[in-house]
């Protein structure tokens, strides 16, 4: 086929239609539809095909404004400014429409492109004039923030920021627009003022814009920009004022929901000293940012600086969950708990801090809190952590030793102290503590070695410590010699311990004079030390130096108000029989609350009350004395005689007093002779003759030939079921009384309380005074020649035998003895002896003395009648009765009569 034929076949109608369809599809893909031309971003300015295609389209439709606008935009972007200037001319003359903003924006971009090419001066001037016209007009018609921002961005490429700012400011004056648009203009004016380094004006514009702004989302950023501008301008006071106005509840409540603004405001207020506002804003920000631990820490620090310690605790607790050990936050929390007086939490925090980091504050506070608690485990942890870092202080060493010994083995404490001493060249405090620990472990010799290795061995305190170790090791002589080696008076820091140790070793060595001097020196340094005073009292007592003891007692009472020394003064007054002085001391003692627990007070009170005849007060004093001293022999004896002197004996109380001596324990002191007499009388009065009989037997050791006592003893034997032995005992009493021309001497007992209570030193008992009962007893004593001193037992026996001694036949017998009618006396004794041989327990006949209790009773009654016979035998009665009679007869043998009775 020829070429021409082929060409014709290609140009036929079907082929052309197909080719047109292909081209159409290509153009549809390469070039969007016309509405898309309004956005030049959809076209590529570097694509010559796009420019050519648009040129063809504009030429085909020159009045199509959107198409021409797109053509101008693509040309401007492609840098084809000349053609773009020609293409935009028709658009400049077009009436205002919806495309006016885009047209003027395109013209502004084109003018800027032309200006960048550095045109001729006249052209440049024209371009600048046109740009200056376009910018305000664009600003006026820009409806959206994005459009306004685009205009401003282009304007910034053209003019000075201050000029641009003035443009916005003029617009505000010249144009009456909505608040929203004015707010946007003010914001852009503020930005330009900031770009022009005019932050003061910028801040003012931001604040004005904030007032006009209606959109809540934009307000926080405007507020922050305003505050930053004030800060940049250096007028912090205005910034603070603005912040207060912005964040006040009435001004703009929505601003408080922005944590960034609150933090910025707090950053302004805090350095300026407005802590109240700063704290309020930080707390609000912390509420908005609950997971921000740094912000919570900042709030806590500000609260602490304001003294709001209690308020800081709640946030402090939450901060503990995110604590980094050894951080400043850790320190802050420890201080908060410490200052809020929560020692447990504070100790836990300070201790963990000190264990992790070498910090002076943490170590000192942890030490103080653990020591005050005390928490020995914490002290050990802390100080063992500190030991490798630095040398321990003396207080820390003492605390470590005490805590370590309380929580660990002494060997561990010893090991730690040795390591610490090696590390720091044997500090004296450590070496001393090590020596103390060795002593506690029973290693005094090793402790002495430690002291001898200490530096500066001539130091007085170290010498004192070494002397103490020698004393603890049992070498008192070496300790004494070392103490006397002191070149002069001991230093004030250790003088007290020096004198006390010297006194102690001196007493161990028997050097009492040296001990007294040392204790007196120590008392000067410790004027209120009771233990020193007691040591001096014991030394005075050892040397029987009553004057010194009394002087020390005056010191103890006058300066220390010690009840013990007041009691000593009472004793000295009593020993001198200075009753006036004793009464004065007793009256002084009554005003002392603690005197109720002082036994000697009640002792002397009972004596003086009895001397005044205040029997009830004396009884009460004895009861108190018995309460304090318990069943003490002297007190028990006095109480018994006091009770037995009553007309009606208090049997219940008397039984209570004697009960501890029914079955005496091994720890109870032995019953003394005077107490045995009192117990015998008490059991007798209580009707317990069997219990009284052994006590009577015991009493014969001290009172073997006592007429009245033997008669009373015989009555008890009769009550115990031994009438025969009782009668023979009475006969022995009569024989001893008849044959002994001089009464037996007074029974000698040590001075006792009972002597003043119806005893040998009771004036009423001895002289009878004006009381009728005592006058009657006095007459009996005179008839029977019992004019000597009556002791307690004699007084008791005299009262018990009063009825017997007042019977006519007994009085006649007494008269015969007094008149030295020996035949009558011998006859009576012979009659009694003869009768007892026949009827040892039988009733007495009318010609002899009534012997038994029944005989005496019948002798004092009219028409008494005949007594019943009693055939009791000596050898068949109780052993204790027979032993008692034997004891009485033995005393008769040893007592030789001055004159034999006459033979009948």
ZAMARGU-4260 file (C-alpha; in steps of 0.2 Angstrom, whole numbers, plus 5000, padded with zeros to 4 digits):
<rodrens>
0) 5000/5000/5000 | 5006/5017/4995 | 5010/5031/5009 | 4996/5042/5003 | 4983/5028/5004
5) 4990/5024/5022 | 4988/5042/5027 | 4970/5042/5021 | 4966/5027/5031 | 4973/5035/5047
10) 4963/5051/5044 | 4946/5043/5042 | 4932/5047/5054 | 4933/5032/5066 | 4951/5035/5068
15) 4950/5053/5072 | 4936/5050/5084 | 4947/5037/5093 | 4962/5049/5094 | 4951/5063/5101
20) 4945/5052/5115 | 4962/5047/5120 | 4968/5066/5120 | 4953/5070/5130 | 4957/5057/5143
25) 4975/5063/5144 | 4970/5081/5147 | 4957/5075/5160 | 4971/5067/5169 | 4984/5080/5167
30) 4973/5095/5170 | 4960/5096/5183 | 4943/5103/5180 | 4941/5122/5180 | 4935/5124/5198
35) 4952/5117/5204 | 4962/5131/5195 | 4958/5142/5209 | 4971/5133/5219 | 4988/5134/5211
40) 4994/5120/5222 | 4985/5108/5210 | 4996/5114/5196 | 5015/5112/5193 | 5023/5129/5189
45) 5038/5119/5182 | 5028/5110/5170 | 5028/5120/5154 | 5014/5110/5147 | 5003/5116/5162
50) 5008/5134/5158 | 5005/5132/5139 | 4988/5124/5142 | 4982/5138/5154 | 4988/5151/5142
55) 4978/5142/5128 | 4963/5141/5140 | 4964/5160/5145 | 4966/5165/5127 | 4950/5155/5123
60) 4941/5162/5138 | 4949/5179/5143 | 4934/5185/5154 | 4935/5169/5165 | 4941/5177/5181
65) 4945/5161/5191 | 4954/5154/5176 | 4965/5169/5174 | 4968/5170/5192 | 4975/5152/5192
70) 4985/5157/5177 | 4993/5172/5186 | 4996/5161/5201 | 5006/5148/5191 | 5015/5161/5182
75) 5020/5170/5198 | 5026/5154/5205 | 5036/5149/5190 | 5045/5166/5191 | 5037/5172/5174
80) 5033/5189/5182 | 5032/5200/5166 | 5018/5189/5158 | 5010/5187/5175 | 5009/5206/5176
85) 5001/5207/5160 | 4989/5193/5164 | 4983/5201/5180 | 4979/5218/5173 | 4961/5214/5168
90) 4959/5207/5186 | 4964/5223/5194 | 4950/5232/5185 | 4937/5219/5189 | 4923/5224/5202
95) 4924/5217/5219 | 4918/5199/5221 | 4921/5183/5230 | 4938/5182/5222 | 4944/5200/5227
100) 4954/5193/5242 | 4963/5180/5231 | 4966/5192/5217 | 4974/5205/5228 | 4984/5192/5237
105) 4990/5186/5220 | 4995/5204/5215 | 5004/5206/5232 | 5014/5190/5229 | 5018/5196/5211
110) 5023/5213/5217 | 5035/5205/5230 | 5042/5194/5216 | 5045/5209/5205 | 5053/5218/5220
115) 5065/5204/5223 | 5072/5206/5206 | 5079/5223/5210 | 5070/5233/5197 | 5074/5251/5192
120) 5072/5264/5205 | 5056/5271/5198 | 5048/5254/5196 | 5054/5249/5214 | 5045/5265/5221
125) 5029/5261/5211 | 5030/5243/5217 | 5032/5248/5235 | 5018/5260/5234 | 5007/5247/5227
130) 5012/5234/5241 | 5008/5247/5254 | 4990/5249/5247 | 4987/5231/5245 | 4992/5225/5263
135) 4979/5236/5272 | 4966/5231/5260 | 4969/5213/5262 | 4969/5215/5280 | 4952/5222/5280
140) 4944/5209/5269 | 4953/5194/5277 | 4939/5184/5286 | 4949/5169/5292 | 4964/5168/5303
145) 4973/5158/5290 | 4970/5172/5277 | 4975/5185/5289 | 4991/5175/5294 | 4995/5173/5275
150) 4994/5192/5272 | 5004/5195/5287 | 5017/5183/5282 | 5019/5191/5265 | 5019/5209/5273
155) 5033/5204/5284 | 5044/5201/5269 | 5041/5218/5263 | 5041/5230/5277 | 5048/5235/5294
160) 5039/5226/5308 | 5036/5242/5317 | 5028/5249/5301 | 5017/5234/5299 | 5012/5235/5317
165) 5007/5253/5315 | 4997/5248/5300 | 4987/5236/5311 | 4985/5250/5324 | 4979/5262/5311
170) 4966/5249/5305 | 4959/5248/5323 | 4957/5267/5323 | 4950/5269/5306 | 4939/5254/5304
175) 4924/5250/5314 | 4925/5231/5315 | 4919/5217/5326 | 4928/5213/5342 | 4934/5197/5335
180) 4943/5205/5320 | 4950/5219/5331 | 4956/5205/5342 | 4965/5197/5328 | 4972/5214/5322
185) 4979/5217/5340 | 4987/5200/5340 | 4996/5203/5324 | 5001/5220/5329 | 5008/5213/5345
190) 5018/5200/5335 | 5025/5214/5325 | 5029/5224/5340 | 5038/5209/5347 | 5048/5207/5331
195) 5052/5225/5332 | 5059/5223/5349 | 5045/5233/5357 | 5038/5221/5370 | 5030/5234/5381
200) 5018/5239/5367 | 5016/5221/5362 | 5011/5216/5379 | 4998/5230/5379 | 4991/5224/5362
205) 4990/5206/5369 | 4981/5211/5384 | 4969/5222/5374 | 4966/5207/5362 | 4963/5196/5376
210) 4949/5207/5382 | 4941/5207/5365 | 4944/5189/5360 | 4928/5179/5360 | 4935/5162/5357
215) 4939/5153/5373 | 4953/5142/5365 | 4963/5157/5360 | 4963/5166/5376 | 4976/5156/5386
220) 4989/5158/5372 | 4985/5177/5371 | 4987/5178/5390 | 5003/5169/5390 | 5010/5180/5376
225) 5005/5195/5386 | 5014/5190/5401 | 5029/5184/5391 | 5030/5201/5383 | 5029/5210/5400
230) 5043/5199/5406 | 5053/5203/5390 | 5050/5221/5393 | 5057/5219/5411 | 5042/5226/5419
235) 5038/5211/5431 | 5027/5221/5442 | 5015/5224/5427 | 5016/5206/5422 | 5011/5201/5440
240) 4997/5214/5440 | 4991/5207/5423 | 4992/5189/5429 | 4981/5193/5444 | 4968/5202/5433
245) 4968/5188/5421 | 4966/5174/5433 | 4954/5182/5445 | 4937/5173/5445 | 4928/5188/5439
250) 4939/5192/5425 | 4940/5176/5414 | 4936/5159/5423 | 4941/5149/5408 | 4959/5154/5409
255) 4961/5144/5425 | 4959/5128/5416 | 4976/5131/5407 | 4990/5124/5417 | 5003/5132/5406
260) 4996/5149/5410 | 4995/5145/5429 | 5013/5140/5429 | 5019/5155/5420 | 5009/5166/5432
265) 5017/5157/5447 | 5034/5160/5439 | 5031/5178/5439 | 5023/5180/5456 | 5035/5169/5466
270) 5051/5179/5463 | 5042/5195/5467 | 5037/5188/5484 | 5019/5186/5481 | 5019/5169/5488
275) 5000/5168/5491 | 4995/5170/5473 | 5010/5159/5467 | 5004/5145/5479 | 4986/5146/5473
280) 4990/5146/5455 | 5003/5131/5458 | 4990/5121/5467 | 4977/5124/5453 | 4990/5119/5440
285) 4994/5103/5451 | 4976/5099/5451 | 4975/5100/5432 | 4991/5090/5431 | 4990/5077/5445
290) 5004/5066/5438 | 5017/5080/5437 | 5028/5075/5452 | 5039/5090/5449 | 5025/5102/5450
295) 5019/5094/5466 | 5036/5095/5473 | 5037/5114/5469 | 5020/5117/5478 | 5027/5108/5493
300) 5043/5118/5493 | 5033/5134/5492 | 5021/5129/5506 | 5037/5125/5517 | 5044/5142/5513
305) 5028/5150/5518 | 5028/5140/5535 | 5013/5130/5530 | 5020/5114/5536 | 5004/5105/5540
310) 4997/5108/5523 | 5013/5101/5515 | 5010/5084/5522 | 4997/5078/5510 | 5007/5081/5495
315) 5023/5074/5504 | 5014/5057/5506 | 5011/5056/5487 | 5028/5061/5483 | 5035/5047/5493
320) 5029/5035/5479 | 5041/5043/5466 | 5056/5045/5478 | 5074/5044/5471 | 5085/5040/5486
325) 5097/5054/5490 | 5089/5067/5479 | 5084/5084/5484 | 5066/5078/5484 | 5071/5065/5497
330) 5079/5079/5508 | 5063/5090/5506 | 5051/5076/5512 | 5063/5071/5526 | 5062/5089/5532
335) 5044/5091/5531 | 5040/5075/5542 | 5054/5081/5553 | 5047/5099/5555 | 5029/5092/5557
340) 5035/5082/5572 | 5032/5065/5565 | 5048/5057/5571 | 5045/5039/5564 | 5043/5045/5546
345) 5056/5058/5547 | 5068/5045/5554 | 5064/5033/5540 | 5068/5046/5527 | 5083/5053/5535
350) 5091/5036/5538 | 5088/5030/5520 | 5096/5046/5514 | 5111/5045/5526 | 5114/5027/5521
355) 5114/5031/5503 | 5123/5047/5503 | 5137/5055/5514 | 5127/5070/5520 | 5130/5080/5536
360) 5112/5086/5538 | 5104/5068/5535 | 5117/5060/5547 | 5114/5073/5561 | 5095/5072/5560
365) 5094/5053/5558 | 5106/5052/5573 | 5096/5064/5584 | 5079/5056/5580 | 5085/5039/5583
370) 5093/5044/5599 | 5078/5053/5605 | 5066/5038/5601 | 5077/5028/5605 | 5079/5016/5590
375) 5094/5006/5593 | 5093/4996/5577 | 5092/5013/5567 | 5107/5020/5577 | 5118/5004/5573
380) 5113/5005/5554 | 5117/5024/5553 | 5133/5024/5563 | 5140/5008/5554 | 5137/5017/5538
385) 5145/5033/5544 | 5160/5024/5551 | 5170/5021/5535 | 5166/5039/5529 | 5172/5050/5544
390) 5178/5049/5562 | 5163/5047/5574 | 5160/5061/5587 | 5161/5056/5606 | 5142/5057/5607
395) 5140/5045/5592 | 5153/5033/5599 | 5143/5032/5616 | 5127/5030/5607 | 5134/5016/5595
400) 5141/5007/5610 | 5124/5008/5619 | 5114/5003/5604 | 5126/4990/5598 | 5126/4981/5615
405) 5107/4982/5615 | 5104/4974/5598 | 5120/4964/5594 | 5133/4953/5602 | 5147/4963/5611
410) 5160/4955/5600 | 5153/4963/5584 | 5153/4980/5593 | 5171/4977/5598 | 5176/4972/5580
415) 5167/4988/5572 | 5176/4999/5585 | 5193/4991/5581 | 5191/4993/5563 | 5186/5011/5565
420) 5201/5014/5577 | 5213/5007/5564 | 5205/5018/5550 | 5207/5034/5559 | 5223/5032/5569
425) 5215/5027/5586 | 5204/5042/5591 | 5203/5043/5610 | 5184/5042/5611 | 5185/5026/5600
430) 5198/5018/5611 | 5189/5023/5627 | 5173/5015/5620 | 5183/4999/5615 | 5190/4998/5632
435) 5172/4999/5640 | 5166/4985/5628 | 5180/4974/5633 | 5176/4977/5651 | 5158/4972/5648
440) 5164/4956/5640 | 5174/4952/5656 | 5191/4957/5648 | 5198/4970/5660 | 5216/4966/5656
445) 5213/4968/5637 | 5204/4985/5641 | 5219/4990/5651 | 5231/4986/5636 | 5220/4997/5625
450) 5221/5012/5637 | 5240/5010/5638 | 5241/5010/5619 | 5231/5026/5618 | 5240/5042/5613
455) 5243/5055/5626 | 5243/5043/5641 | 5246/5058/5653 | 5229/5065/5650 | 5220/5066/5666
460) 5204/5058/5660 | 5213/5044/5652 | 5222/5041/5668 | 5205/5041/5677 | 5198/5028/5665
465) 5213/5017/5667 | 5212/5018/5686 | 5194/5013/5684 | 5199/4998/5674 | 5212/4993/5687
470) 5198/4994/5700 | 5186/4984/5690 | 5200/4971/5687 | 5202/4969/5706 | 5218/4979/5708
475) 5212/4993/5719 | 5229/4997/5726 | 5235/5000/5708 | 5220/5011/5705 | 5223/5020/5721
480) 5241/5024/5717 | 5237/5030/5699 | 5224/5042/5706 | 5236/5049/5718 | 5248/5052/5704
485) 5237/5067/5699 | 5249/5082/5698 | 5236/5094/5705 | 5217/5096/5707 | 5208/5086/5694
490) 5201/5095/5679 | 5183/5102/5680 | 5178/5090/5666 | 5181/5074/5676 | 5183/5080/5694
495) 5167/5072/5700 | 5171/5055/5693 | 5189/5057/5700 | 5184/5060/5718 | 5170/5046/5718
500) 5182/5033/5711 | 5196/5038/5724 | 5183/5037/5738 | 5177/5020/5732 | 5195/5012/5731
505) 5200/5020/5747 | 5185/5012/5756 | 5190/4995/5748 | 5208/4997/5755 | 5201/5002/5772
510) 5208/5020/5770 | 5193/5028/5778 | 5201/5045/5781 | 5205/5046/5762 | 5188/5041/5758
515) 5180/5054/5769 | 5190/5068/5761 | 5186/5061/5743 | 5167/5060/5747 | 5167/5078/5754
520) 5176/5084/5739 | 5163/5075/5728 | 5149/5082/5738 | 5155/5100/5735 | 5153/5096/5716
525) 5137/5087/5718 | 5128/5095/5732 | 5112/5086/5729 | 5119/5068/5727 | 5110/5058/5740
530) 5122/5043/5737 | 5137/5053/5742 | 5128/5058/5758 | 5124/5041/5762 | 5142/5035/5760
535) 5148/5049/5772 | 5134/5043/5784 | 5140/5025/5784 | 5158/5031/5787 | 5153/5042/5801
540) 5143/5027/5809 | 5158/5015/5806 | 5168/5027/5817 | 5154/5031/5829 | 5156/5049/5825
545) 5139/5055/5830 | 5143/5073/5829 | 5148/5071/5811 | 5133/5060/5807 | 5121/5074/5815
550) 5130/5087/5805 | 5127/5077/5789 | 5109/5074/5794 | 5107/5093/5796 | 5114/5095/5778
555) 5103/5082/5771 | 5087/5090/5779 | 5091/5108/5777 | 5098/5107/5759 | 5089/5092/5751
560) 5074/5090/5762 | 5077/5072/5764 | 5065/5063/5776 | 5079/5050/5780 | 5089/5064/5787
565) 5075/5072/5797 | 5072/5055/5805 | 5091/5054/5809 | 5089/5071/5818 | 5074/5064/5828
570) 5085/5050/5833 | 5099/5061/5840 | 5086/5072/5849 | 5079/5056/5857 | 5096/5049/5862
575) 5100/5066/5871 | 5083/5066/5879 | 5080/5083/5871 | 5061/5081/5871 | 5058/5099/5866
580) 5069/5097/5851 | 5061/5081/5846 | 5044/5088/5848 | 5049/5102/5836 | 5056/5090/5823
585) 5040/5080/5824 | 5029/5096/5821 | 5040/5100/5806 | 5038/5083/5799 | 5019/5083/5800
590) 5019/5096/5786 | 5029/5084/5774 | 5018/5074/5762 | 5031/5060/5762 | 5032/5058/5781
595) 5018/5045/5781 | 5030/5032/5774 | 5044/5036/5787 | 5044/5023/5800 | 5055/5033/5813
600) 5043/5047/5813 | 5029/5035/5819 | 5041/5028/5831 | 5045/5044/5840 | 5028/5050/5838
605) 5021/5036/5847 | 5033/5039/5862 | 5029/5058/5863 | 5010/5055/5861 | 5011/5042/5875
610) 5021/5054/5886 | 5007/5067/5884 | 4994/5055/5888 | 4986/5054/5870 | 4984/5036/5870
615) 4974/5035/5854 | 4987/5045/5844 | 5000/5033/5851 | 4990/5018/5846 | 4988/5025/5828
620) 5006/5029/5827 | 5010/5011/5832 | 4998/5004/5819 | 5007/5015/5805 | 5024/5008/5812
625) 5018/4990/5811 | 5011/4994/5793 | 5028/5000/5787 | 5040/4988/5796 | 5029/4973/5797
630) 5031/4960/5811 | 5047/4967/5817 | 5051/4961/5835 | 5052/4978/5843 | 5036/4985/5835
635) 5027/4969/5839 | 5032/4969/5857 | 5027/4988/5859 | 5010/4985/5850 | 5006/4970/5861
640) 5009/4979/5878 | 4999/4994/5871 | 4984/4983/5867 | 4986/4973/5884 | 4985/4989/5894
645) 4968/4993/5888 | 4953/4989/5900 | 4945/4980/5886 | 4958/4971/5875 | 4955/4972/5856
650) 4957/4953/5854 | 4955/4953/5835 | 4969/4966/5833 | 4980/4957/5846 | 4978/4941/5837
655) 4983/4949/5820 | 4999/4956/5828 | 5004/4939/5836 | 4999/4928/5821 | 5015/4930/5811
660) 5024/4922/5826 | 5014/4906/5827 | 5024/4898/5813 | 5039/4908/5811 | 5048/4907/5794
665) 5066/4904/5792 | 5069/4922/5786 | 5060/4929/5802 | 5072/4934/5816 | 5073/4924/5832
670) 5061/4928/5846 | 5070/4939/5858 | 5067/4938/5877 | 5057/4954/5878 | 5047/4948/5863
675) 5044/4931/5871 | 5037/4939/5887 | 5025/4950/5876 | 5020/4935/5866 | 5017/4925/5882
680) 5006/4938/5889 | 4997/4940/5872 | 4993/4922/5871 | 4988/4921/5889 | 4976/4936/5887
685) 4968/4928/5871 | 4965/4912/5881 | 4977/4902/5872 | 4986/4895/5887 | 4994/4880/5877
690) 5002/4893/5865 | 5007/4904/5880 | 5016/4890/5890 | 5031/4888/5879 | 5033/4907/5878
695) 5032/4908/5897 | 5045/4895/5898 | 5057/4904/5887 | 5054/4920/5897 | 5062/4912/5912
700) 5079/4914/5905 | 5079/4933/5907 | 5066/4933/5922 | 5070/4918/5933 | 5065/4925/5950
705) 5052/4938/5946 | 5038/4936/5959 | 5023/4943/5950 | 5028/4936/5933 | 5030/4918/5941
710) 5012/4920/5949 | 5005/4925/5931 | 5015/4910/5923 | 5007/4899/5936 | 4989/4905/5932
715) 4993/4901/5914 | 4999/4883/5919 | 4982/4881/5928 | 4972/4886/5913 | 4983/4875/5902
720) 4977/4860/5913 | 4992/4859/5925 | 4984/4864/5942 | 4997/4854/5952 | 5012/4861/5943
725) 5004/4878/5945 | 5002/4877/5964 | 5020/4871/5966 | 5025/4886/5955 | 5016/4898/5966
730) 5024/4890/5982 | 5041/4893/5974 | 5036/4911/5970 | 5031/4913/5988 | 5047/4905/5994
735) 5058/4916/5983 | 5048/4932/5989 | 5049/4927/6007 | 5068/4922/6008 | 5074/4936/5997
740) 5075/4951/6008 | 5079/4962/5994 | 5069/4962/5978 | 5077/4955/5962 | 5086/4968/5951
745) 5078/4976/5936 | 5078/4965/5921 | 5091/4972/5909 | 5085/4973/5891 | 5092/4984/5877
750) 5083/5001/5874 | 5066/4997/5866 | 5050/5006/5861 | 5040/4996/5873 | 5049/5005/5888
755) 5039/5021/5884 | 5023/5012/5882 | 5017/5006/5899 | 5035/5001/5903 | 5050/5006/5913
760) 5051/5024/5906 | 5032/5027/5906 | 5030/5040/5921 | 5012/5036/5923 | 5016/5018/5926
765) 5030/5021/5938 | 5022/5035/5948 | 5003/5033/5946 | 5000/5051/5943 | 4982/5056/5948
770) 4973/5041/5940 | 4963/5030/5952 | 4967/5014/5944 | 4986/5018/5945 | 4984/5024/5963
775) 4976/5007/5968 | 4991/4998/5960 | 5003/5009/5969 | 4996/5004/5986 | 4998/4986/5981
780) 5016/4989/5976 | 5019/4998/5993 | 5011/4983/6003 | 5021/4970/5994 | 5037/4980/5993
785) 5037/4981/5974 | 5043/4999/5974 | 5056/4996/5961 | 5054/5001/5942 | 5040/4991/5934
790) 5044/4985/5916 | 5030/4980/5904 | 5030/4962/5910 | 5029/4967/5928 | 5015/4980/5924
795) 5005/4966/5915 | 5008/4954/5929 | 5003/4966/5943 | 4987/4970/5934 | 4983/4951/5932
800) 4988/4947/5950 | 4979/4962/5958 | 4964/4951/5964 | 4975/4938/5972 | 4986/4951/5980
805) 4971/4960/5988 | 4964/4944/5997 | 4966/4945/6016 | 4977/4930/6018 | 4989/4936/6004
810) 4989/4954/6012 | 4993/4946/6029 | 5007/4936/6022 | 5014/4952/6014 | 5012/4961/6031
815) 5021/4947/6040 | 5036/4948/6028 | 5036/4967/6029 | 5036/4966/6048 | 5049/4952/6047
820) 5038/4940/6056 | 5048/4925/6051 | 5039/4912/6061 | 5022/4916/6054 | 5030/4916/6036
825) 5038/4900/6039 | 5022/4892/6046 | 5012/4898/6031 | 5025/4891/6019 | 5026/4874/6028
830) 5007/4873/6028 | 5006/4876/6009 | 5020/4863/6007 | 5012/4850/6017 | 4995/4852/6009
835) 5003/4851/5991 | 5012/4835/5996 | 4995/4827/6000 | 4984/4836/5987 | 4995/4845/5974
840) 4980/4851/5964 | 4967/4851/5978 | 4958/4866/5985 | 4967/4876/5999 | 4960/4874/6016
845) 4955/4889/6026 | 4971/4891/6036 | 4982/4894/6021 | 4984/4906/6007 | 4972/4903/5992
850) 4983/4896/5978 | 4972/4891/5963 | 4962/4903/5953 | 4947/4895/5960 | 4953/4897/5978
855) 4956/4916/5975 | 4939/4918/5968 | 4930/4909/5982 | 4941/4919/5995 | 4934/4935/5988
860) 4916/4929/5988 | 4904/4927/6003 | 4897/4910/6005 | 4907/4903/5992 | 4905/4885/5997
865) 4916/4870/5996 | 4928/4867/5981 | 4927/4852/5971 | 4942/4840/5974 | 4956/4839/5961
870) 4967/4824/5960 | 4978/4830/5946 | 4996/4824/5948 | 5013/4833/5945 | 5020/4819/5934
875) 5004/4816/5924 | 5002/4834/5918 | 5010/4842/5902 | 5028/4841/5898 | 5029/4860/5896
880) 5022/4862/5913 | 5034/4851/5922 | 5049/4859/5912 | 5043/4876/5918 | 5042/4870/5936
885) 5059/4862/5935 | 5066/4879/5928 | 5058/4888/5942 | 5066/4877/5955 | 5083/4878/5947
890) 5082/4896/5949 | 5077/4894/5967 | 5093/4883/5970 | 5104/4896/5962 | 5096/4910/5973
895) 5102/4908/5991 | 5091/4915/6004 | 5098/4928/6015 | 5090/4920/6030 | 5083/4903/6033
900) 5065/4902/6039 | 5062/4898/6057 | 5058/4880/6061 | 5040/4877/6066
</rodrens>
